[in-house]
Amino acid sequence: MPINILMPALSPTMEKGNLAKWLKKEGDKVKSGDVIAEIETDKATMEVEAVDEGTIAKILVPEGTQDVAVNDVIAVLAGDGEDVKAAGAGAANAPKAAPAAEVPAAAKSAPTAAPAAAPAAKAAAPAAAAPQAAPAQPTNGHARTFSSPLARRLAKEAGIELARVNGSGPHGRVIARDVEQAKSGKGLKAPAAAPGAAPSIAPSMSDKQVLALYEPGSYEVIPHDGMRRTIAQRLTASVQTVPHFYLTMDCDIGKLLAAREEINAAAPKDKEKKPLYKLSVNDFVIKAMAIALQRIPNANVSWTEGGMLKHKHSDIGVAVAMPGGLITPIIRKAETKSLSTISAEMKDFAARARARKLKPEEYQGGTTAVSNLGMYGIKDFTAVINPPHATILAVGTSEERAVVRAGKIEAAHIMSVTLSCDHRAVDGALGAELIGAFKMLIENPVMMMV
């Protein structure tokens, strides 16, 4: 019997993907483990391996096709001994696979992966994201929301009203995944407004209204790709659902710059006489933020409707700019790693991010994030929080400024940093403790080694 090759789910939150390229053609024989295609998500390009042996009888989804739904049949494989032509002829009417059994999002994640990033941009000011709202859920005439038994149980345990959850299942049915996302404030409908009440958020302009403002021929329309759409959705969801507040401090990094120069000068050389590592200021920032979270553990948290997640390790997401958007690969357990290890990991992540070769577990989750625009000469800025994070640190450029010490004006290398906080999880005093701990470490880098 022919075997259906399905569009794979490359991450717990993936719903659609682009079939970028077929590496096998009709009539090719494949065995388990052979790479047969490349799939593009909004953040990365992943290879798809065959899980059965046989001959590709029919390719149903041509390469270059966008927005292919997970579990759609993309090709048909004829097993050993089967008639390839017959399998290919019947492929056009091949039924789509039934949706996979529901499993809570937490159970889908790999043991080593942090909770799947739900909204966030991880943007220049990263932000992670909420899926698009599903069509309104049907009811049975008594205002009952259609939902799965598992979704109802999870919603009851989390104290979430099912009627406010946007369903992504068949015909708008609420499934377990929707409830898991709702715990972090994503995918929830706004409460019904009182009669005559004004909407809390003004509607955005339609495409037609925007185009009407400009003379025809004076612009070029560049269609959005998947990454740009996801960033837009996640940034909007973060700003609308997360109550941000901001804390700014100036840090004297004179000692850090001196230590960095000394460490880089003493770096061991390879056979070609090139240093094995070259630390950047950002490497120190990542390490300092990781240790600061360990010293202020109540700030190393994620908000969910059911309870606060208090993380044991500091998994630091770092915004990396790439064509068409940005992504935030994560340095896992950064508090346990040396500066040289952090530096090497970031160089590898940055190179693979720009080639869209990161795996989902390398950029999803994390406990906080760092967005550094200092290399662009930006003095200070505020970054958008990337749920499920409760904080993000925006880092500006280092510059010589006049400071007063012991009554005398002196020049010092000052770097401004701004901590964005989710007020649901991190209060003002707690945020001040966290950025204060960061300042102490970044100004005295030797303390990172203790």
C-alpha positions as CSV (number, residue, x, y, z in Angstrom):
1,M,0.0,0.0,0.0
2,P,1.4,3.5,-0.9
3,I,2.9,5.5,2.0
4,N,1.9,9.1,2.4
5,I,4.8,11.6,3.1
6,L,3.4,14.3,5.3
7,M,4.4,17.9,5.9
8,P,6.3,17.6,9.2
9,A,5.9,19.8,12.3
10,L,9.5,21.0,12.9
11,S,8.6,22.7,16.2
12,P,5.7,22.4,18.7
13,T,4.3,25.7,17.5
14,M,4.6,25.2,13.7
15,E,1.3,25.2,11.8
16,K,2.5,25.9,8.3
17,G,5.7,25.9,6.4
18,N,7.2,26.5,2.9
19,L,8.4,23.6,0.8
20,A,11.6,25.2,-0.4
21,K,13.2,22.4,-2.3
22,W,12.9,18.7,-3.3
23,L,16.2,16.9,-3.1
24,K,14.7,13.7,-4.6
25,K,12.5,13.4,-7.7
26,E,9.8,11.1,-8.8
27,G,11.2,7.6,-9.5
28,D,14.1,8.0,-7.1
29,K,14.5,5.3,-4.5
30,V,15.0,6.3,-0.9
31,K,15.8,4.6,2.3
32,S,15.1,5.6,5.9
33,G,17.3,8.6,6.9
34,D,17.8,10.0,3.4
35,V,17.3,13.7,3.1
36,I,14.4,14.2,0.7
37,A,13.4,17.9,1.0
38,E,14.1,21.3,2.6
39,I,11.3,23.0,4.6
40,E,11.4,26.7,5.5
41,T,9.7,28.0,8.6
42,D,9.6,31.6,9.6
43,K,13.0,31.4,11.2
44,A,15.0,28.6,9.7
45,T,15.4,26.1,6.8
46,M,15.3,22.4,7.9
47,E,16.1,19.2,6.2
48,V,13.4,16.5,6.0
49,E,14.4,12.8,6.2
50,A,12.6,9.8,4.9
51,V,11.2,7.5,7.5
52,D,10.4,4.6,5.2
53,E,12.1,2.8,2.3
54,G,10.6,2.8,-1.2
55,T,10.3,4.8,-4.4
56,I,8.9,8.3,-4.8
57,A,5.8,7.6,-6.9
58,K,4.3,11.1,-6.9
59,I,5.3,14.6,-5.7
60,L,2.0,16.4,-4.8
61,V,3.4,19.7,-3.6
62,P,6.0,21.3,-5.9
63,E,9.0,23.0,-4.5
64,G,8.5,26.7,-3.8
65,T,5.0,26.2,-2.5
66,Q,4.2,28.4,0.5
67,D,2.0,27.9,3.6
68,V,1.7,24.2,3.4
69,A,-0.2,23.0,6.5
70,V,1.4,20.5,8.9
71,N,0.2,16.9,8.1
72,D,-0.8,17.7,4.5
73,V,0.3,15.0,2.1
74,I,3.3,16.3,0.1
75,A,4.3,13.1,-1.7
76,V,3.5,9.4,-2.0
77,L,6.1,6.6,-1.6
78,A,5.6,3.2,-3.2
79,G,6.9,0.5,-0.9
80,D,9.1,-2.4,-2.1
81,G,7.3,-4.6,-4.6
82,E,4.6,-2.1,-5.2
83,D,3.6,-0.8,-8.7
84,V,5.2,2.7,-8.8
85,K,2.9,3.9,-11.6
86,A,-0.2,2.7,-9.9
87,A,0.8,4.3,-6.6
88,G,1.5,7.6,-8.5
89,A,-1.8,7.5,-10.3
90,G,-3.8,7.1,-7.1
91,A,-1.8,9.8,-5.4
92,A,-3.9,12.7,-6.7
93,N,-6.8,11.5,-4.6
94,A,-4.8,10.6,-1.6
95,P,-6.6,11.8,1.6
96,K,-5.0,14.2,4.0
97,A,-3.8,12.7,7.2
98,A,-5.9,13.0,10.3
99,P,-4.7,15.6,12.8
100,A,-2.2,14.2,15.2
101,A,-3.4,13.2,18.6
102,E,-3.5,16.1,21.1
103,V,-0.6,16.4,23.5
104,P,-0.1,19.3,25.9
105,A,2.6,21.6,24.5
106,A,4.9,21.0,27.5
107,A,4.9,17.3,26.6
108,K,5.8,17.9,23.0
109,S,9.0,19.8,23.8
110,A,12.3,18.0,24.0
111,P,13.5,17.4,27.6
112,T,16.4,19.9,27.0
113,A,14.4,22.5,25.3
114,A,13.0,25.5,27.1
115,P,9.2,26.1,26.8
116,A,8.4,26.9,23.2
117,A,8.6,30.6,22.4
118,A,5.1,31.8,22.0
119,P,5.3,35.3,20.9
120,A,8.4,37.3,20.5
121,A,10.6,38.9,18.2
122,K,13.0,38.2,19.3
123,A,13.5,41.2,17.7
124,A,15.9,44.0,17.6
125,A,13.9,44.3,20.5
126,P,12.8,40.8,20.1
127,A,9.4,39.7,20.9
128,A,7.8,36.2,20.6
129,A,4.5,35.5,19.3
130,A,0.9,34.7,19.3
131,P,-0.6,32.7,16.5
132,Q,-3.2,34.4,14.3
133,A,-6.7,34.4,15.8
134,A,-8.7,31.4,14.6
135,P,-12.2,31.9,13.3
136,A,-14.8,32.4,15.9
137,Q,-15.7,29.1,17.6
138,P,-19.1,27.6,16.8
139,T,-21.5,27.1,19.6
140,N,-24.5,24.8,20.0
141,G,-26.9,27.6,20.5
142,H,-26.4,27.8,24.3
143,A,-23.1,29.7,24.2
144,R,-21.1,26.5,24.7
145,T,-17.6,26.5,23.1
146,F,-16.7,23.4,21.2
147,S,-13.5,21.9,22.8
148,S,-11.7,18.7,23.3
149,P,-11.9,16.9,26.7
150,L,-8.2,17.4,27.3
151,A,-8.6,21.2,26.5
152,R,-11.5,21.4,29.0
153,R,-9.5,19.7,31.7
154,L,-6.4,21.9,31.2
155,A,-8.5,25.0,31.1
156,K,-10.2,24.1,34.4
157,E,-6.9,23.4,36.1
158,A,-5.4,26.7,34.9
159,G,-8.6,28.7,35.7
160,I,-9.0,29.9,32.1
161,E,-12.5,30.6,30.6
162,L,-12.8,28.5,27.5
163,A,-15.0,31.0,25.8
164,R,-12.1,33.5,25.7
165,V,-9.7,31.0,24.0
166,N,-9.3,31.2,20.2
167,G,-9.5,27.6,18.8
168,S,-7.2,26.4,16.2
169,G,-8.7,22.9,15.8
170,P,-11.1,21.8,13.1
171,H,-14.0,24.4,12.7
172,G,-12.5,26.5,15.4
173,R,-12.5,23.8,18.1
174,V,-10.4,24.6,21.2
175,I,-7.6,22.0,21.6
176,A,-4.9,21.5,24.2
177,R,-2.4,23.5,22.4
178,D,-4.7,26.6,22.5
179,V,-5.1,26.3,26.2
180,E,-1.3,26.0,26.7
181,Q,-0.8,29.2,24.7
182,A,-3.5,30.9,26.6
183,K,-1.7,30.4,29.9
184,S,0.9,32.9,28.7
185,G,-1.7,35.4,27.6
186,K,-1.7,34.4,23.9
187,G,-4.6,33.6,21.8
188,L,-7.2,35.1,24.2
189,K,-10.2,37.0,23.0
190,A,-10.7,40.5,24.5
191,P,-13.4,40.6,27.1
192,A,-16.8,41.7,25.7
193,A,-17.2,45.5,25.8
194,A,-20.1,47.1,27.5
195,P,-22.8,48.4,25.1
196,G,-21.7,51.7,23.7
197,A,-18.2,51.4,25.2
198,A,-15.3,52.6,22.9
199,P,-12.8,49.9,21.8
200,S,-9.7,49.8,23.9
201,I,-7.4,49.6,20.8
202,A,-8.1,51.7,17.7
203,P,-8.3,49.6,14.6
204,S,-5.3,49.9,12.2
205,M,-5.7,51.3,8.8
206,S,-6.6,48.9,6.0
207,D,-4.3,48.3,3.0
208,K,-6.8,50.2,0.8
209,Q,-6.7,53.2,3.2
210,V,-2.9,53.2,3.3
211,L,-2.5,52.9,-0.5
212,A,-4.9,55.8,-1.0
213,L,-2.5,58.1,0.7
214,Y,0.2,57.7,-2.0
215,E,0.3,58.4,-5.7
216,P,0.1,55.3,-7.8
217,G,3.6,54.4,-9.2
218,S,5.4,56.2,-6.4
219,Y,6.0,53.0,-4.5
220,E,6.9,49.3,-4.9
221,V,4.9,46.6,-3.0
222,I,7.2,44.0,-1.5
223,P,5.2,41.0,-0.2
224,H,5.8,40.0,3.4
225,D,7.6,36.8,4.0
226,G,6.8,34.4,6.8
227,M,9.5,35.8,9.1
228,R,8.3,39.4,8.8
229,R,4.6,38.4,9.3
230,T,5.6,36.4,12.5
231,I,7.6,39.3,13.9
232,A,4.7,41.7,13.3
233,Q,2.3,39.4,15.0
234,R,4.5,38.7,18.0
235,L,5.5,42.3,18.5
236,T,1.9,43.4,18.4
237,A,0.8,40.6,20.8
238,S,3.6,41.4,23.2
239,V,2.8,45.1,23.4
240,Q,-0.9,44.6,23.7
241,T,-0.8,41.8,26.3
242,V,2.3,42.4,28.4
243,P,2.4,45.5,30.7
244,H,5.9,46.8,30.1
245,F,7.8,49.2,32.3
246,Y,11.4,50.3,31.9
247,L,14.5,50.9,34.1
248,T,17.7,52.6,32.8
249,M,21.2,52.7,34.3
250,D,24.5,54.0,33.1
251,C,27.4,51.6,33.6
252,D,31.1,52.5,33.7
253,I,32.8,49.8,31.7
254,G,36.4,51.0,31.9
255,K,37.5,48.0,33.9
256,L,35.7,45.7,31.4
257,L,37.4,47.2,28.4
258,A,40.8,46.9,30.1
259,A,40.1,43.2,31.0
260,R,38.8,42.4,27.6
261,E,42.0,43.8,25.9
262,E,44.2,41.9,28.3
263,I,42.3,38.6,27.9
264,N,42.3,38.9,24.1
265,A,46.0,39.7,24.0
266,A,46.7,36.6,26.1
267,A,44.5,34.3,24.0
268,P,46.2,31.1,22.8
269,K,47.0,30.8,19.1
270,D,46.1,28.0,16.6
271,K,48.6,26.6,14.1
272,E,48.0,29.6,11.8
273,K,48.9,31.9,14.7
274,K,45.3,33.2,14.9
275,P,43.8,33.6,18.4
276,L,41.4,30.8,19.4
277,Y,38.9,33.4,20.7
278,K,38.3,37.2,20.7
279,L,35.9,38.4,23.3
280,S,33.4,41.1,22.6
281,V,31.6,43.5,25.0
282,N,28.4,41.5,24.3
283,D,30.0,38.3,25.6
284,F,30.5,40.1,29.0
285,V,26.9,41.4,28.9
286,I,25.5,37.9,28.4
287,K,27.6,36.5,31.2
288,A,26.8,39.4,33.6
289,M,23.0,39.1,32.9
290,A,23.2,35.3,33.4
291,I,24.9,35.7,36.8
292,A,22.6,38.6,37.8
293,L,19.5,36.4,37.3
294,Q,21.1,33.7,39.6
295,R,21.7,36.4,42.3
296,I,18.1,37.7,41.9
297,P,16.3,34.4,41.3
298,N,12.8,35.9,41.7
299,A,13.4,37.8,38.5
300,N,14.4,34.7,36.5
301,V,10.7,33.8,35.9
302,S,8.0,33.4,33.2
303,W,4.4,34.4,33.7
304,T,1.6,31.9,33.1
305,E,-2.1,32.2,34.1
306,G,-1.7,29.1,36.2
307,G,1.4,30.1,38.1
308,M,4.9,31.6,38.0
309,L,7.6,29.6,36.3
310,K,10.8,30.1,38.4
311,H,13.8,28.9,36.3
312,K,16.8,27.2,37.7
313,H,19.2,28.3,34.9
314,S,19.9,31.5,33.0
315,D,19.1,30.8,29.3
316,I,20.0,34.0,27.6
317,G,18.5,34.8,24.1
318,V,20.6,37.1,22.0
319,A,19.1,39.1,19.2
320,V,20.8,38.5,15.9
321,A,19.9,40.6,12.8
322,M,19.4,38.7,9.6
323,P,18.0,39.6,6.1
324,G,14.3,40.3,6.5
325,G,14.2,40.3,10.3
326,L,15.9,38.9,13.3
327,I,16.1,35.8,15.5
328,T,17.3,35.1,19.1
329,P,19.4,32.1,19.5
330,I,19.8,31.0,23.1
331,I,22.9,30.5,25.2
332,R,21.7,27.7,27.6
333,K,22.9,27.7,31.2
334,A,25.0,30.8,30.4
335,E,25.8,31.2,34.1
336,T,27.9,28.0,34.0
337,K,29.9,28.9,30.9
338,S,33.2,30.7,30.4
339,L,33.4,33.9,28.4
340,S,35.3,32.1,25.7
341,T,32.7,29.4,25.4
342,I,29.9,32.0,25.2
343,S,31.9,33.9,22.5
344,A,32.4,30.7,20.4
345,E,28.7,29.7,20.7
346,M,27.5,33.2,19.7
347,K,29.8,33.2,16.6
348,D,28.4,29.8,15.6
349,F,24.8,30.8,16.2
350,A,25.1,34.1,14.3
351,A,26.6,32.4,11.3
352,R,23.9,29.7,11.2
353,A,21.1,32.2,12.0
354,R,22.0,34.3,8.9
355,A,22.0,31.1,6.8
356,R,18.6,30.1,8.4
357,K,20.2,26.9,9.7
358,L,19.2,27.1,13.3
359,K,17.2,24.3,14.8
360,P,13.9,25.3,16.6
361,E,15.3,24.2,20.0
362,E,18.2,26.6,19.5
363,Y,16.0,29.7,19.4
364,Q,12.8,28.8,21.2
365,G,12.3,29.4,25.0
366,G,14.9,31.0,27.1
367,T,14.5,32.9,30.4
368,T,15.5,36.5,29.2
369,A,17.0,38.2,26.3
370,V,19.7,40.7,25.3
371,S,19.3,43.2,22.4
372,N,22.5,45.1,21.7
373,L,22.4,48.0,19.2
374,G,25.7,49.6,20.5
375,M,27.5,48.6,17.3
376,Y,25.1,51.0,15.4
377,G,26.0,53.9,17.7
378,I,22.6,53.8,19.5
379,K,23.0,55.5,22.9
380,D,19.9,53.9,24.5
381,F,16.6,52.4,23.6
382,T,13.8,50.2,24.9
383,A,13.2,46.7,23.7
384,V,9.9,44.7,23.4
385,I,9.7,41.7,25.8
386,N,9.8,38.3,24.1
387,P,7.2,36.1,25.9
388,P,7.5,33.8,27.7
389,H,10.4,36.0,29.0
390,A,9.6,38.5,31.8
391,T,12.6,40.8,31.0
392,I,14.8,41.9,28.1
393,L,17.9,44.1,28.4
394,A,18.5,46.7,25.7
395,V,22.2,47.7,25.4
396,G,23.5,50.9,24.0
397,T,26.9,52.0,22.7
398,S,29.9,52.6,24.9
399,E,31.1,56.2,24.8
400,E,33.4,58.6,26.7
401,R,31.3,60.9,28.9
402,A,32.2,63.4,31.6
403,V,31.6,62.1,35.1
404,V,32.2,63.6,38.5
405,R,34.5,61.7,40.9
406,A,35.6,63.1,44.3
407,G,34.5,66.5,43.2
408,K,36.6,66.3,39.9
409,I,35.3,66.0,36.3
410,E,36.9,63.0,34.6
411,A,36.3,61.1,31.3
412,A,34.8,57.6,31.6
413,H,33.6,54.9,29.3
414,I,29.8,54.8,29.9
415,M,27.3,52.3,28.5
416,S,23.6,52.9,29.0
417,V,21.3,49.8,29.5
418,T,17.5,49.7,29.8
419,L,15.7,46.7,31.3
420,S,12.1,46.1,30.1
421,C,10.0,44.2,32.6
422,D,6.7,42.4,32.5
423,H,4.9,44.0,35.5
424,R,2.8,40.9,36.0
425,A,5.9,38.9,36.9
426,V,8.6,41.5,37.9
427,D,7.7,44.5,40.1
428,G,9.6,47.7,40.1
429,A,11.7,47.0,43.1
430,L,12.6,43.5,41.9
431,G,13.5,44.9,38.4
432,A,15.7,47.5,40.1
433,E,17.5,44.7,42.0
434,L,18.1,42.8,38.8
435,I,19.5,45.8,36.8
436,G,21.5,46.8,39.9
437,A,23.1,43.3,40.1
438,F,23.9,43.5,36.4
439,K,25.6,47.0,36.8
440,M,27.7,45.7,39.7
441,L,29.0,42.7,37.6
442,I,29.5,44.6,34.4
443,E,31.5,47.4,36.2
444,N,33.6,44.8,38.1
445,P,34.1,41.9,35.6
446,V,36.4,40.1,38.0
447,M,33.3,39.3,40.1
448,M,31.9,37.2,37.2
449,M,34.7,34.7,37.9
450,V,33.9,34.2,41.6
